[in-house]
Amino acid sequence: MLYRSLGRTGLQVSEIGYGCASWWGKPTFSEATAVGLVHAAIDLGVTFLDTGASYSAGEAEPRLGRALKGRDVSRLVVATKAGTFHAGGGRIGRNFSPAAVAASAERSLRNLGLDVLPLLQLHGPAVSELTDELLAALGDLKARGLVRALGVNSFDPAVIEHVVDLPQFDAVMVDYNVLRPEREPLIARAAAAGKGVLAGMALAMGHTGLKVAKIRGPQDLWYAARGLVRHREEVRRGARFGFLHRQPDMTGSQAALAYVLASPHVSCAVIGTTRPAHLYENAAASGMALPPALMARIRKAQAG
Ligand SMILES: NC(=O)c1ccc[n+]([C@@H]2O[C@H](COP(=O)([O-])OP(=O)(O)OC[C@H]3O[C@@H](n4cnc5c(N)ncnc54)[C@H](OP(=O)(O)O)[C@@H]3O)[C@@H](O)[C@H]2O)c1
């Protein structure tokens, strides 16, 4: 596993991060398998673990806390998110008030069993929600030693553009993957401003090879439904990238990750998986170079 600096935070993160979200956090997914995946990721050298207060209907964060119990967390960069919460009935609520964000961070510390949150990210705030009062409350969390670094996770370029100019934030998490080359100027600007850049959705939720058509378990049905209901654009664009899965020396997922990591501006590609074989495959993508001919083919597919 190779490691990269997370902007100017002084933190080093593994190029491949593990996303503790979605199906992984659901009680219907075996706790033993979920915990085993986190342990395997750590054993493979993964040091960046990403979760959120509202992930998996609020179940992901405490599950990650149980997985980390008794482990050496000193090298880990555990990232969580605040500003959204599980509102019941499958709904996600939003509250970016300073008091709610501070309370969420303190709850996350308890859920994760940590003394300090290495990275706290605001989860999809609007520009108008990034008030001076909220920025002051975030600064206070840092001053109290509860949070080491601050970030914003947003898939709205206007929000990231705004955050890049705010000195309070150390990192941004954006949707960067083969389907989103339009993010490249933005992540270059963020990196130039000293922000750590995290590629969330680094595998485009698995939609780079018509994953929606491959159903082997209940999680595949769930991911396919999510794609068809909420991420049709990814499913549509992803259909053009079937060639990634027909490369001689790497799998399709490794090719997609090598593309993300070919950007010197990206600190870490974060991927969620429920399958140990996929975890090993993803971890092995660290250090894989994307052949120039394959990059050219990706550029052609991106152009349409
Ligand atoms: N998606 C979002 O809206 C979002 C938003 C903010 C932050 N994030 C962060 O970014 C992380 C990653 O996001 P994501 O959307 O890629 O993850 P995700 O929502 O967890 O989905 C990953 C998909 O890719 C598949 N996959 C993973 N490795 C694979 C492999 N080697 N071969 C084939 N399929 C593979 C997974 O299926 P298997 O389980 O079968 O491997 C799953 O269907 C999240 O876990 C979260 O921490 C995501």
PDBQT file of the ligand as one rigid body, heavy atoms in Angstrom, charges set to zero:
ROOT
HETATM    1  N1  LIG A 401     -22.074   7.105  -2.808  1.00  0.00    +0.000 N 
HETATM    2  C1  LIG A 401     -22.233   8.274  -2.209  1.00  0.00    +0.000 C 
HETATM    3  O1  LIG A 401     -23.239   8.992  -2.423  1.00  0.00    +0.000 OA
HETATM    4  C2  LIG A 401     -21.183   8.779  -1.256  1.00  0.00    +0.000 A 
HETATM    5  C3  LIG A 401     -21.347  10.040  -0.727  1.00  0.00    +0.000 A 
HETATM    6  C4  LIG A 401     -20.383  10.536   0.143  1.00  0.00    +0.000 A 
HETATM    7  C5  LIG A 401     -19.294   9.770   0.490  1.00  0.00    +0.000 A 
HETATM    8  N2  LIG A 401     -19.168   8.510  -0.002  1.00  0.00    +0.000 N 
HETATM    9  C6  LIG A 401     -18.036   7.712   0.466  1.00  0.00    +0.000 C 
HETATM   10  O2  LIG A 401     -17.406   7.104  -0.596  1.00  0.00    +0.000 OA
HETATM   11  C7  LIG A 401     -17.380   5.687  -0.363  1.00  0.00    +0.000 C 
HETATM   12  C8  LIG A 401     -17.397   4.992  -1.667  1.00  0.00    +0.000 C 
HETATM   13  O3  LIG A 401     -18.541   5.380  -2.378  1.00  0.00    +0.000 OA
HETATM   14  P1  LIG A 401     -19.117   4.431  -3.456  1.00  0.00    +0.000 P 
HETATM   15  O4  LIG A 401     -20.377   5.039  -3.947  1.00  0.00    +0.000 OA
HETATM   16  O5  LIG A 401     -18.074   3.966  -4.424  1.00  0.00    +0.000 OA
HETATM   17  O6  LIG A 401     -19.306   3.198  -2.540  1.00  0.00    +0.000 OA
HETATM   18  P2  LIG A 401     -20.537   2.460  -2.237  1.00  0.00    +0.000 P 
HETATM   19  O7  LIG A 401     -21.726   3.342  -2.306  1.00  0.00    +0.000 OA
HETATM   20  O8  LIG A 401     -20.228   1.813  -0.957  1.00  0.00    +0.000 OA
HETATM   21  O9  LIG A 401     -20.622   1.392  -3.492  1.00  0.00    +0.000 OA
HETATM   22  C9  LIG A 401     -19.555   0.693  -3.935  1.00  0.00    +0.000 C 
HETATM   23  C10 LIG A 401     -20.040  -0.263  -5.013  1.00  0.00    +0.000 C 
HETATM   24  O10 LIG A 401     -18.928  -0.712  -5.752  1.00  0.00    +0.000 OA
HETATM   25  C11 LIG A 401     -18.866  -2.136  -5.670  1.00  0.00    +0.000 C 
HETATM   26  N3  LIG A 401     -17.470  -2.574  -5.647  1.00  0.00    +0.000 N 
HETATM   27  C12 LIG A 401     -16.491  -2.248  -4.773  1.00  0.00    +0.000 A 
HETATM   28  N4  LIG A 401     -15.339  -2.836  -5.108  1.00  0.00    +0.000 NA
HETATM   29  C13 LIG A 401     -15.590  -3.559  -6.230  1.00  0.00    +0.000 A 
HETATM   30  C14 LIG A 401     -14.797  -4.391  -7.048  1.00  0.00    +0.000 A 
HETATM   31  N5  LIG A 401     -13.496  -4.601  -6.812  1.00  0.00    +0.000 N 
HETATM   32  N6  LIG A 401     -15.383  -4.984  -8.120  1.00  0.00    +0.000 NA
HETATM   33  C15 LIG A 401     -16.693  -4.786  -8.383  1.00  0.00    +0.000 A 
HETATM   34  N7  LIG A 401     -17.504  -4.003  -7.648  1.00  0.00    +0.000 NA
HETATM   35  C16 LIG A 401     -16.956  -3.399  -6.569  1.00  0.00    +0.000 A 
HETATM   36  C17 LIG A 401     -19.600  -2.508  -4.402  1.00  0.00    +0.000 C 
HETATM   37  O11 LIG A 401     -20.120  -3.815  -4.523  1.00  0.00    +0.000 OA
HETATM   38  P3  LIG A 401     -19.565  -5.044  -3.613  1.00  0.00    +0.000 P 
HETATM   39  O12 LIG A 401     -20.122  -4.800  -2.247  1.00  0.00    +0.000 OA
HETATM   40  O13 LIG A 401     -20.099  -6.220  -4.323  1.00  0.00    +0.000 OA
HETATM   41  O14 LIG A 401     -18.063  -4.960  -3.656  1.00  0.00    +0.000 OA
HETATM   42  C18 LIG A 401     -20.719  -1.450  -4.396  1.00  0.00    +0.000 C 
HETATM   43  O15 LIG A 401     -21.786  -1.851  -5.228  1.00  0.00    +0.000 OA
HETATM   44  C19 LIG A 401     -18.595   5.407   0.520  1.00  0.00    +0.000 C 
HETATM   45  O16 LIG A 401     -18.458   4.191   1.196  1.00  0.00    +0.000 OA
HETATM   46  C20 LIG A 401     -18.535   6.604   1.417  1.00  0.00    +0.000 C 
HETATM   47  O17 LIG A 401     -17.573   6.393   2.428  1.00  0.00    +0.000 OA
HETATM   48  C21 LIG A 401     -20.081   8.024  -0.891  1.00  0.00    +0.000 A 
ENDROOT
TORSDOF 0
